[in-house]
Amino acid sequence: MTPPNDLIQLGHVAGVYGLKGWVNVTPASEPNVLLANSSWWLLCATQNLPDQVQGSLAHSLFKVSASKVHGQKLVAKLVGIEDRDAALKLKGCGVFVSRTCFPVLGSNEFYWVDLQGCQVKNTQGETIGLVNKVVEHGAHPILEVGLHLIPFVAAYILDVQLKDKQILVDWQVDYT
């Protein structure tokens, strides 16, 4: 099966969980999207893959029969992965979900992946740069915009227009 063009990596298989084929997944951010989806794409770069994954680098669609948060990670049972040995072969695989399968958000809620690539301007109309990525730093997310680390809080983020890929901030160009 050909993977969709809009896959977003949301984590990776960090290891196994138990003896019955469960995998331990380290999520890249909040695990809500992974928990909400009953199918995940795995991108694996290894020679030791289960039978349903062919080749040395393969995207494979797996049905998720169960998943839950376990501490800072997520554990999941993938259909067709029945024992610890099969689960161990997936260690290191990236876990992806199609962007079209993300749950709909409320107003003033954003998926971090949608903020990447947005142009950031301040209230003086100066361009600060493009959002490289969004990272969690404990109290709140932070936008990485070149050398700028802008807290993603209402005091600094004044407006987000995803359709225009624009973010208005109360931030100066010389803040670093």
Backbone as a printed PyTorch tensor [residue, N CA C, xyz], in Angstrom:
tensor([[[  0.8390,  -1.1770,   0.0000],
         [  0.0000,   0.0000,   0.0000],
         [  0.8870,   1.2450,   0.0000]],

        [[  0.5480,   2.2010,  -0.8350],
         [  1.3090,   3.4360,  -0.9450],
         [  0.9170,   4.3940,   0.1650]],

        [[  1.8960,   4.9390,   0.8780],
         [  1.5680,   5.8770,   1.9520],
         [  1.0600,   7.2030,   1.3930]],

        [[  0.1910,   7.8860,   2.1390],
         [ -0.2700,   9.2030,   1.6940],
         [  0.8710,  10.2140,   1.7300]],

        [[  0.7160,  11.3030,   0.9980],
         [  1.7540,  12.3320,   0.8990],
         [  1.8240,  13.2490,   2.1130]],

        [[  0.8250,  13.1730,   2.9920],
         [  0.7520,  14.1250,   4.1000],
         [  1.0860,  13.5030,   5.4560]],

        [[  1.9580,  12.4900,   5.4660],
         [  2.3130,  11.8430,   6.7290],
         [  3.1340,  12.7840,   7.6130]],

        [[  2.8040,  12.7800,   8.8980],
         [  3.4980,  13.5820,   9.8920],
         [  4.0660,  12.6280,  10.9380]],

        [[  5.3660,  12.7510,  11.2220],
         [  5.9520,  11.8910,  12.2520],
         [  5.5460,  12.4100,  13.6220]],

        [[  4.9640,  11.5020,  14.4120],
         [  4.4820,  11.8630,  15.7340],
         [  5.2270,  11.1490,  16.8520]],

        [[  6.2150,  10.3400,  16.5010],
         [  6.9960,   9.6390,  17.5120],
         [  7.8320,   8.5510,  16.8790]],

        [[  8.3840,   7.6990,  17.7530],
         [  9.1400,   6.5440,  17.2680],
         [  9.0080,   5.3960,  18.2590]],

        [[  9.1730,   4.1870,  17.7520],
         [  9.1110,   3.0040,  18.5980],
         [ 10.4220,   2.9300,  19.3680]],

        [[ 10.3150,   3.0400,  20.6920],
         [ 11.5050,   3.0650,  21.5440],
         [ 11.8660,   1.6800,  22.0560]],

        [[ 10.9350,   0.7460,  21.9690],
         [ 11.2060,  -0.5960,  22.4720],
         [  9.9290,  -1.3930,  22.5920]],

        [[  9.9660,  -2.3950,  23.4380],
         [  8.8170,  -3.2780,  23.6170],
         [  8.2120,  -3.0630,  24.9980]],

        [[  6.9880,  -3.5390,  25.1420],
         [  6.2870,  -3.4540,  26.4120],
         [  5.6430,  -4.8150,  26.6570]],

        [[  6.1920,  -5.5560,  27.5630],
         [  5.6430,  -6.8670,  27.8840],
         [  6.0500,  -7.9360,  26.8930]],

        [[  5.3050,  -9.0470,  26.9540],
         [  5.6510, -10.2300,  26.1620],
         [  4.7120, -10.4990,  24.9890]],

        [[  3.6020,  -9.7520,  24.8960],
         [  2.5620, -10.0810,  23.9270],
         [  2.5210,  -9.1700,  22.7100]],

        [[  3.6590,  -8.5790,  22.3620],
         [  3.7390,  -7.8260,  21.1220],
         [  3.4310,  -6.3500,  21.2230]],

        [[  3.2940,  -5.8150,  22.4120],
         [  3.0630,  -4.3780,  22.5730],
         [  4.3650,  -3.6240,  22.3220]],

        [[  4.2450,  -2.4210,  21.7500],
         [  5.4060,  -1.5590,  21.5260],
         [  5.3300,  -0.3480,  22.4430]],

        [[  6.4910,   0.1670,  22.7670],
         [  6.6280,   1.3550,  23.5920],
         [  7.0020,   2.4990,  22.6510]],

        [[  6.1830,   3.5430,  22.6030],
         [  6.3750,   4.6390,  21.6570],
         [  6.7150,   5.9210,  22.4120]],

        [[  7.7720,   6.5850,  21.9780],
         [  8.1010,   7.9090,  22.5010],
         [  7.4380,   8.9290,  21.5910]],

        [[  6.4090,   9.6450,  22.0870],
         [  5.7300,  10.6270,  21.2370],
         [  6.5860,  11.8810,  21.0570]],

        [[  6.4500,  12.5250,  19.9090],
         [  7.1860,  13.7560,  19.6230],
         [  6.5670,  14.9440,  20.3450]],

        [[  5.2940,  14.8340,  20.7070],
         [  4.6000,  15.8780,  21.4660],
         [  3.4620,  15.1940,  22.2110]],

        [[  2.4150,  15.9200,  22.4960],
         [  1.2600,  15.3170,  23.1660],
         [  0.7730,  14.1280,  22.3450]],

        [[  0.4210,  13.0060,  23.0010],
         [  0.0630,  11.7940,  22.2570],
         [ -1.3780,  11.7410,  21.7650]],

        [[ -2.1180,  12.8380,  21.8470],
         [ -3.5550,  12.8240,  21.5270],
         [ -3.8630,  12.3180,  20.1200]],

        [[ -3.0820,  12.7310,  19.1320],
         [ -3.3470,  12.3100,  17.7530],
         [ -3.0930,  10.8140,  17.6090]],

        [[ -2.0190,  10.3230,  18.2010],
         [ -1.7450,   8.8840,  18.1390],
         [ -2.8690,   8.0950,  18.8000]],

        [[ -3.3250,   8.5530,  19.9550],
         [ -4.3940,   7.8510,  20.6650],
         [ -5.7160,   7.8820,  19.8920]],

        [[ -5.9360,   8.9290,  19.1220],
         [ -7.1990,   9.0910,  18.3990],
         [ -7.2520,   8.3000,  17.0980]],

        [[ -6.1300,   7.7490,  16.6470],
         [ -6.0940,   7.0560,  15.3610],
         [ -5.9600,   5.5560,  15.5340]],

        [[ -6.7040,   4.8220,  14.7280],
         [ -6.6790,   3.3580,  14.7910],
         [ -5.7130,   2.7520,  13.7840]],

        [[ -5.0070,   3.5930,  13.0300],
         [ -3.9850,   3.1270,  12.0870],
         [ -2.7950,   4.0580,  12.1480]],

        [[ -1.6080,   3.4590,  12.1480],
         [ -0.3620,   4.2240,  12.1090],
         [  0.4900,   3.7020,  10.9750]],

        [[  1.2360,   4.6000,  10.3630],
         [  2.2480,   4.2150,   9.3870],
         [  3.5850,   4.1490,  10.1240]],

        [[  4.3480,   3.1020,   9.8890],
         [  5.6820,   2.9930,  10.4550],
         [  6.6980,   3.0620,   9.3240]],

        [[  7.7130,   3.8850,   9.5070],
         [  8.8270,   3.9500,   8.5790],
         [ 10.0040,   3.2980,   9.2840]],

        [[ 10.4510,   2.1850,   8.7230],
         [ 11.4940,   1.3920,   9.3570],
         [ 12.7190,   1.3200,   8.4590]],

        [[ 13.8700,   1.5500,   9.0350],
         [ 15.1310,   1.4420,   8.3200],
         [ 15.9640,   0.3650,   8.9930]],

        [[ 15.6110,  -0.8650,   8.7340],
         [ 16.3190,  -1.9890,   9.3400],
         [ 16.1220,  -3.2270,   8.4830]],

        [[ 16.9880,  -4.1850,   8.6150],
         [ 16.8800,  -5.4320,   7.8590],
         [ 16.0440,  -6.4740,   8.5960]],

        [[ 15.7910,  -6.2800,   9.8700],
         [ 15.1700,  -7.2950,  10.7180],
         [ 13.6840,  -7.0370,  10.9640]],

        [[ 12.9320,  -6.7540,   9.9470],
         [ 11.5390,  -6.3780,  10.1450],
         [ 10.6030,  -7.5790,  10.1420]],

        [[  9.4130,  -7.4300,  10.7500],
         [  8.4100,  -8.4930,  10.6620],
         [  8.0270,  -8.7620,   9.2110]],

        [[  7.4090,  -9.8990,   8.9590],
         [  7.0970, -10.3320,   7.6010],
         [  6.2820,  -9.3250,   6.8010]],

        [[  5.3510,  -8.6000,   7.4640],
         [  4.4930,  -7.6970,   6.7000],
         [  5.2070,  -6.4270,   6.2510]],

        [[  6.4320,  -6.1890,   6.7090],
         [  7.2030,  -5.0270,   6.2870],
         [  8.3120,  -5.5150,   5.3710]],

        [[  8.2770,  -5.1020,   4.1220],
         [  9.2380,  -5.5850,   3.1340],
         [ 10.2940,  -4.5290,   2.8500]],

        [[ 11.5030,  -4.9640,   2.5460],
         [ 12.5670,  -4.0540,   2.1340],
         [ 13.3430,  -3.4950,   3.3050]],

        [[ 14.4140,  -2.7930,   2.9930],
         [ 15.2530,  -2.2410,   4.0440],
         [ 14.7500,  -0.8900,   4.5440]],

        [[ 13.8920,  -0.2540,   3.7820],
         [ 13.2910,   1.0050,   4.1970],
         [ 11.8560,   0.9720,   3.7070]],

        [[ 10.9050,   0.8160,   4.6260],
         [  9.5290,   0.5920,   4.1950],
         [  8.5460,   1.3470,   5.0660]],

        [[  7.5580,   1.9340,   4.4130],
         [  6.3890,   2.4640,   5.1200],
         [  5.3740,   1.3340,   5.1480]],

        [[  4.8720,   1.0350,   6.3180],
         [  3.8500,   0.0020,   6.4410],
         [  2.7320,   0.5050,   7.3220]],

        [[  1.5110,   0.2090,   6.9080],
         [  0.3390,   0.6160,   7.6650],
         [  0.0050,  -0.4720,   8.6720]],

        [[ -0.1420,  -0.0870,   9.9230],
         [ -0.5160,  -1.0130,  10.9840],
         [ -1.8200,  -0.5560,  11.6170]],

        [[ -2.7170,  -1.4850,  11.8310],
         [ -3.9160,  -1.2250,  12.6170],
         [ -3.5060,  -1.2530,  14.0850]],

        [[ -4.0450,  -0.3420,  14.8580],
         [ -3.7620,  -0.2710,  16.2920],
         [ -4.9770,  -0.8320,  17.0140]],

        [[ -4.8060,  -1.9720,  17.6830],
         [ -5.9510,  -2.5720,  18.3840],
         [ -6.1360,  -1.9740,  19.7700]],

        [[ -5.0770,  -1.4170,  20.3570],
         [ -5.1730,  -0.7700,  21.6690],
         [ -3.9800,   0.1520,  21.8470]],

        [[ -4.1950,   1.2570,  22.5510],
         [ -3.0960,   2.1610,  22.8960],
         [ -3.4770,   2.9190,  24.1550]],

        [[ -2.4560,   3.2800,  24.9250],
         [ -2.6990,   4.0370,  26.1520],
         [ -1.4240,   4.7480,  26.5680]],

        [[ -1.5930,   5.8130,  27.3530],
         [ -0.4540,   6.5370,  27.8990],
         [  0.1240,   5.7020,  29.0310]],

        [[  1.4510,   5.6420,  29.0620],
         [  2.1570,   4.9200,  30.1220],
         [  3.3490,   5.7710,  30.5440]],

        [[  3.1640,   6.5810,  31.5920],
         [  4.1990,   7.5220,  32.0090],
         [  4.3870,   8.5970,  30.9600]],

        [[  5.6160,   8.8150,  30.5280],
         [  5.9200,   9.8000,  29.4910],
         [  5.8200,   9.2110,  28.0900]],

        [[  5.4770,   7.9620,  27.9950],
         [  5.4280,   7.2690,  26.7010],
         [  4.0050,   6.8050,  26.4130]],

        [[  3.8870,   6.0720,  25.3400],
         [  2.6320,   5.4950,  24.9060],
         [  2.9160,   4.0330,  24.6250]],

        [[  2.0280,   3.1480,  25.0200],
         [  2.1800,   1.7430,  24.6530],
         [  1.0290,   1.3710,  23.7380]],

        [[  1.3200,   0.5030,  22.7760],
         [  0.3080,   0.1610,  21.7830],
         [  0.4500,  -1.2830,  21.3410]],

        [[ -0.6910,  -1.8750,  21.0120],
         [ -0.7510,  -3.2230,  20.4420],
         [ -1.1080,  -3.0590,  18.9820]],

        [[ -0.1920,  -3.4990,  18.1070],
         [ -0.4000,  -3.4100,  16.6640],
         [ -0.8580,  -4.7600,  16.1420]],

        [[ -1.8770,  -4.7510,  15.3050],
         [ -2.3990,  -5.9840,  14.7290],
         [ -1.2930,  -6.6580,  13.9180]],

        [[ -1.0830,  -7.9430,  14.1430],
         [ -0.0770,  -8.7100,  13.4230],
         [  1.2470,  -8.8210,  14.1590]],

        [[  1.4180,  -8.0440,  15.1960],
         [  2.6270,  -8.1220,  16.0260],
         [  2.2050,  -8.8610,  17.2960]],

        [[  2.5280, -10.1560,  17.3360],
         [  1.9520, -11.0060,  18.3690],
         [  2.8790, -11.3680,  19.5210]],

        [[  4.1750, -11.0840,  19.3880],
         [  5.0630, -11.4540,  20.4870],
         [  6.1840, -10.4250,  20.6280]],

        [[  6.9320, -10.5780,  21.6860],
         [  8.0080,  -9.6460,  22.0140],
         [  9.0500,  -9.5600,  20.8910]],

        [[  9.3920, -10.6870,  20.2940],
         [ 10.4030, -10.6880,  19.2390],
         [  9.9580,  -9.8610,  18.0330]],

        [[  8.7020, -10.0120,  17.6300],
         [  8.1830,  -9.2260,  16.4950],
         [  8.1490,  -7.7410,  16.8480]],

        [[  7.7560,  -7.4140,  18.0740],
         [  7.7090,  -6.0180,  18.5080],
         [  9.1180,  -5.4120,  18.5410]],

        [[ 10.0820,  -6.1890,  18.9820],
         [ 11.4560,  -5.7130,  19.0790],
         [ 12.0240,  -5.3440,  17.7010]],

        [[ 11.5580,  -6.0110,  16.6580],
         [ 12.0180,  -5.7050,  15.2960],
         [ 11.5550,  -4.3280,  14.8210]],

        [[ 10.5620,  -3.7530,  15.5100],
         [ 10.0710,  -2.4250,  15.1350],
         [ 10.7880,  -1.3030,  15.8660]],

        [[ 11.6820,  -1.6430,  16.7850],
         [ 12.4060,  -0.6260,  17.5470],
         [ 13.1470,   0.3040,  16.5940]],

        [[ 12.9740,   1.5920,  16.8070],
         [ 13.6120,   2.6020,  15.9670],
         [ 12.7490,   3.0970,  14.8250]],

        [[ 11.6460,   2.4270,  14.5380],
         [ 10.7650,   2.8600,  13.4460],
         [ 10.0780,   4.1740,  13.8200]],

        [[  9.9580,   5.0600,  12.8510],
         [  9.1830,   6.2800,  13.0430],
         [  7.7040,   5.9680,  12.9700]],

        [[  6.9090,   6.6480,  13.7740],
         [  5.4540,   6.4750,  13.7960],
         [  4.8240,   7.7080,  13.1640]],

        [[  4.0240,   7.4830,  12.1250],
         [  3.4380,   8.5610,  11.3330],
         [  1.9200,   8.4180,  11.2690]],

        [[  1.2410,   9.5590,  11.1120],
         [ -0.2020,   9.5980,  10.8870],
         [ -0.4530,  10.6110,   9.7780]],

        [[ -1.4070,  10.3190,   8.9240],
         [ -1.7980,  11.2590,   7.8710],
         [ -2.3740,  12.5210,   8.5080]],

        [[ -1.9750,  13.6720,   8.0130],
         [ -2.4630,  14.9500,   8.5550],
         [ -3.9750,  15.0450,   8.4450]],

        [[ -4.5580,  14.4400,   7.4370],
         [ -6.0150,  14.4880,   7.2880],
         [ -6.7390,  13.6870,   8.3710]],

        [[ -6.0170,  12.8550,   9.1180],
         [ -6.6190,  12.0540,  10.1900],
         [ -6.4960,  12.7030,  11.5630]],

        [[ -5.9430,  13.9110,  11.6310],
         [ -5.8410,  14.5940,  12.9150],
         [ -7.2340,  15.0390,  13.3500]],

        [[ -7.5610,  14.9330,  14.6350],
         [ -8.8560,  15.4290,  15.1230],
         [ -8.9740,  16.9400,  14.9140]],

        [[-10.1940,  17.4060,  14.6990],
         [-10.4600,  18.8300,  14.5200],
         [-10.2530,  19.5330,  15.8640]],

        [[ -9.5870,  20.6800,  15.8150],
         [ -9.3150,  21.4480,  17.0260],
         [-10.3290,  22.5670,  17.1940]],

        [[-10.4280,  23.0710,  18.4160],
         [-11.2700,  24.2180,  18.6960],
         [-10.5790,  25.5100,  18.2890]],

        [[-11.2660,  26.6180,  18.5100],
         [-10.6710,  27.9050,  18.1700],
         [ -9.4880,  28.1690,  19.0970]],

        [[ -8.4980,  28.8540,  18.5590],
         [ -7.2570,  29.1660,  19.2790],
         [ -6.4970,  27.9330,  19.7590]],

        [[ -6.6770,  26.8110,  19.0770],
         [ -5.8680,  25.6190,  19.2990],
         [ -5.1370,  25.3240,  18.0000]],

        [[ -3.8920,  24.8440,  18.1200],
         [ -3.0760,  24.6430,  16.9320],
         [ -2.2570,  23.3750,  17.0710]],

        [[ -2.1050,  22.6780,  15.9740],
         [ -1.1270,  21.5960,  15.9340],
         [  0.2140,  22.2250,  15.6310]],

        [[  1.2320,  21.7870,  16.3510],
         [  2.5600,  22.3600,  16.1920],
         [  3.0470,  22.2530,  14.7620]],

        [[  2.7580,  21.1520,  14.1130],
         [  3.2190,  20.9570,  12.7380],
         [  2.6440,  22.0290,  11.8130]],

        [[  1.4610,  22.5480,  12.1270],
         [  0.8590,  23.5820,  11.2960],
         [  1.5200,  24.9470,  11.4950]],

        [[  2.1830,  25.1270,  12.6380],
         [  2.8770,  26.3920,  12.9010],
         [  4.2300,  26.4560,  12.2030]],

        [[  4.8030,  25.2870,  11.9020],
         [  6.0980,  25.2580,  11.2280],
         [  5.9680,  25.8810,   9.8450]],

        [[  6.9160,  26.7410,   9.5320],
         [  6.9010,  27.4090,   8.2330],
         [  6.1140,  28.6990,   8.2160]],

        [[  5.4190,  29.0220,   9.2980],
         [  4.6910,  30.2960,   9.3580],
         [  5.6850,  31.4520,   9.4540]],

        [[  5.3520,  32.5500,   8.7850],
         [  6.1800,  33.7490,   8.8630],
         [  5.7840,  34.5150,  10.1260]],

        [[  6.7860,  34.9000,  10.9030],
         [  6.5560,  35.6160,  12.1590],
         [  6.9330,  37.0780,  11.9630]],

        [[  5.9540,  37.9490,  12.2620],
         [  6.1820,  39.3940,  12.1910],
         [  5.8020,  40.0000,  13.5300]],

        [[  6.4550,  41.1200,  13.8430],
         [  6.1050,  41.7990,  15.0860],
         [  5.1250,  42.9330,  14.8100]],

        [[  4.7170,  43.6350,  15.8720],
         [  3.7080,  44.6850,  15.7480],
         [  4.2140,  45.9040,  14.9730]],

        [[  5.5360,  46.0110,  14.8030],
         [  6.1080,  47.0970,  13.9970],
         [  6.1750,  46.7160,  12.5150]],

        [[  5.7320,  45.5120,  12.1730],
         [  5.7500,  45.0590,  10.7910],
         [  7.0650,  44.4460,  10.3570]],

        [[  7.9970,  44.2690,  11.2940],
         [  9.2980,  43.6860,  10.9680],
         [  9.1850,  42.1600,  10.9320]],

        [[  9.8170,  41.5620,   9.9500],
         [  9.8260,  40.1050,   9.8390],
         [ 10.9090,  39.5460,  10.7520]],

        [[ 10.5120,  38.6320,  11.6210],
         [ 11.4730,  37.9900,  12.5230],
         [ 12.0180,  36.7250,  11.8720]],

        [[ 11.1980,  36.0460,  11.1090],
         [ 11.6450,  34.8400,  10.4200],
         [ 10.5310,  33.8160,  10.3150]],

        [[ 10.9210,  32.5900,   9.9530],
         [  9.9740,  31.4840,   9.8170],
         [ 10.1070,  30.5580,  11.0140]],

        [[  8.9890,  29.9890,  11.4340],
         [  9.0050,  29.0240,  12.5320],
         [  9.6890,  27.7560,  12.0340]],

        [[ 10.8260,  27.4100,  12.6550],
         [ 11.5370,  26.1740,  12.3240],
         [ 10.8520,  24.9830,  12.9600]],

        [[ 10.5380,  25.1340,  14.2390],
         [  9.8460,  24.0770,  14.9650],
         [  9.2830,  24.6430,  16.2480]],

        [[  8.4520,  23.8480,  16.8810],
         [  7.8780,  24.1830,  18.1700],
         [  8.3470,  23.1100,  19.1420]],

        [[  8.8440,  23.5400,  20.2870],
         [  9.3440,  22.5930,  21.2810],
         [  8.6900,  22.8540,  22.6330]],

        [[  8.5610,  21.8210,  23.4120],
         [  8.0010,  21.9210,  24.7580],
         [  9.1410,  22.1760,  25.7250]],

        [[  9.0010,  23.2140,  26.5380],
         [ 10.0260,  23.5430,  27.5200],
         [  9.4370,  23.5840,  28.9210]],

        [[  8.5180,  22.6980,  29.2080],
         [  7.9650,  22.6040,  30.5600],
         [  6.6960,  23.4090,  30.7310]],

        [[  6.8300,  24.7040,  31.0050],
         [  5.6610,  25.5280,  31.3090],
         [  4.7950,  25.8040,  30.0830]],

        [[  5.4140,  25.8630,  28.9080],
         [  4.6770,  26.2050,  27.6910],
         [  5.5370,  25.8790,  26.4780]],

        [[  4.9060,  25.7810,  25.3120],
         [  5.6910,  25.5680,  24.0830],
         [  6.4750,  26.8280,  23.7140]],

        [[  7.5230,  26.6320,  22.9390],
         [  8.3490,  27.7430,  22.4600],
         [  8.5240,  27.6090,  20.9490]],

        [[  8.3260,  28.7280,  20.2500],
         [  8.5740,  28.7720,  18.8100],
         [ 10.0590,  29.0170,  18.5880]],

        [[ 10.6870,  28.1780,  17.7870],
         [ 12.0630,  28.4280,  17.3710],
         [ 11.9950,  29.1210,  16.0130]],

        [[ 12.4090,  30.3810,  16.0100],
         [ 12.3820,  31.2120,  14.8020],
         [ 13.7980,  31.7350,  14.6040]],

        [[ 14.5970,  31.0260,  13.8210],
         [ 16.0090,  31.3720,  13.6960],
         [ 16.6720,  31.2940,  15.0550]],

        [[ 17.3060,  32.3780,  15.4840],
         [ 17.9360,  32.4300,  16.8030],
         [ 16.9570,  32.8250,  17.9090]],

        [[ 15.7410,  33.1670,  17.5310],
         [ 14.7380,  33.6040,  18.5000],
         [ 14.0070,  32.4020,  19.0820]],

        [[ 13.8150,  32.4460,  20.3920],
         [ 12.9950,  31.4610,  21.0950],
         [ 11.8270,  32.2250,  21.7080]],

        [[ 10.6740,  32.1300,  21.0570],
         [  9.5210,  32.9390,  21.4470],
         [  8.5140,  32.0610,  22.1930]],

        [[  8.2580,  32.3840,  23.4760],
         [  7.2690,  31.5970,  24.2270],
         [  5.8980,  31.6640,  23.5380]],

        [[  5.2620,  30.5090,  23.3910],
         [  3.9470,  30.4630,  22.7500],
         [  2.8820,  30.6740,  23.8200]],

        [[  2.8000,  31.9230,  24.2790],
         [  1.8310,  32.3400,  25.2920],
         [  1.1800,  33.6360,  24.8140]],

        [[  0.0050,  33.9340,  25.3520],
         [ -0.7720,  35.0830,  24.9030],
         [ -0.0330,  36.4080,  25.0520]],

        [[  0.8780,  36.5230,  25.9980],
         [  1.6170,  37.7710,  26.1780],
         [  2.4680,  38.1170,  24.9560]],

        [[  2.9190,  37.1210,  24.2100],
         [  3.7930,  37.3490,  23.0560],
         [  3.1420,  37.0020,  21.7240]],

        [[  2.2700,  36.0150,  21.7190],
         [  1.6170,  35.5990,  20.4760],
         [  0.2820,  36.3250,  20.3900]],

        [[  0.1910,  37.2890,  19.4950],
         [ -0.9950,  38.1280,  19.4070],
         [ -2.0390,  37.5870,  18.4460]],

        [[ -1.5830,  36.9480,  17.3600],
         [ -2.5310,  36.4480,  16.3640],
         [ -1.8550,  35.3670,  15.5240]],

        [[ -2.6130,  34.3240,  15.2270],
         [ -2.1370,  33.2500,  14.3640],
         [ -3.1420,  33.0980,  13.2300]],

        [[ -2.6670,  33.2400,  12.0050],
         [ -3.4970,  33.0690,  10.8150],
         [ -2.9040,  31.9120,  10.0140]],

        [[ -3.3970,  30.7000,  10.2880],
         [ -2.8340,  29.5240,   9.6170],
         [ -3.0590,  29.5520,   8.1120]],

        [[ -4.2200,  30.0270,   7.6860],
         [ -4.4940,  30.0270,   6.2380],
         [ -3.5110,  30.9260,   5.4860]],

        [[ -3.0080,  31.9750,   6.1440],
         [ -2.0260,  32.8710,   5.5380],
         [ -0.5980,  32.5380,   5.9640]],

        [[ -0.4580,  31.5440,   6.8480],
         [  0.8490,  31.1520,   7.3930],
         [  1.5630,  32.3480,   8.0240]],

        [[  0.8190,  33.1170,   8.8370],
         [  1.3380,  34.3220,   9.4790],
         [  1.0980,  34.2630,  10.9910]],

        [[  2.1000,  34.7010,  11.7490],
         [  1.9630,  34.8280,  13.1970],
         [  2.4220,  36.2390,  13.5730]],

        [[  1.5660,  36.9520,  14.3120],
         [  1.8800,  38.2900,  14.7980],
         [  2.3180,  38.1680,  16.2500]],

        [[  3.4790,  38.7550,  16.5690],
         [  4.0310,  38.6330,  17.9210],
         [  4.3870,  40.0040,  18.5010]],

        [[  4.4080,  40.0570,  19.8170],
         [  4.9310,  41.2070,  20.5380],
         [  6.3620,  40.8370,  20.9160]],

        [[  7.2810,  41.0410,  19.9750],
         [  8.6690,  40.5950,  20.1020],
         [  9.5190,  41.5050,  19.2270]],

        [[ 10.6960,  41.7960,  19.6540],
         [ 11.5710,  42.6670,  18.8880],
         [ 12.6060,  41.8520,  18.1060]],

        [[ 13.0170,  42.3910,  16.9820],
         [ 13.9870,  41.7180,  16.1320],
         [ 15.3180,  41.5170,  16.8520]],

        [[ 15.6700,  42.4210,  17.7620],
         [ 16.9580,  42.3170,  18.4430],
         [ 16.9020,  41.4590,  19.7120]],

        [[ 15.7350,  40.8830,  20.0490],
         [ 15.6730,  39.9360,  21.1810],
         [ 16.2710,  38.6170,  20.7120]],

        [[ 17.1720,  38.0550,  21.4770],
         [ 17.6980,  36.7280,  21.1590],
         [ 17.8730,  35.9230,  22.4160]]])
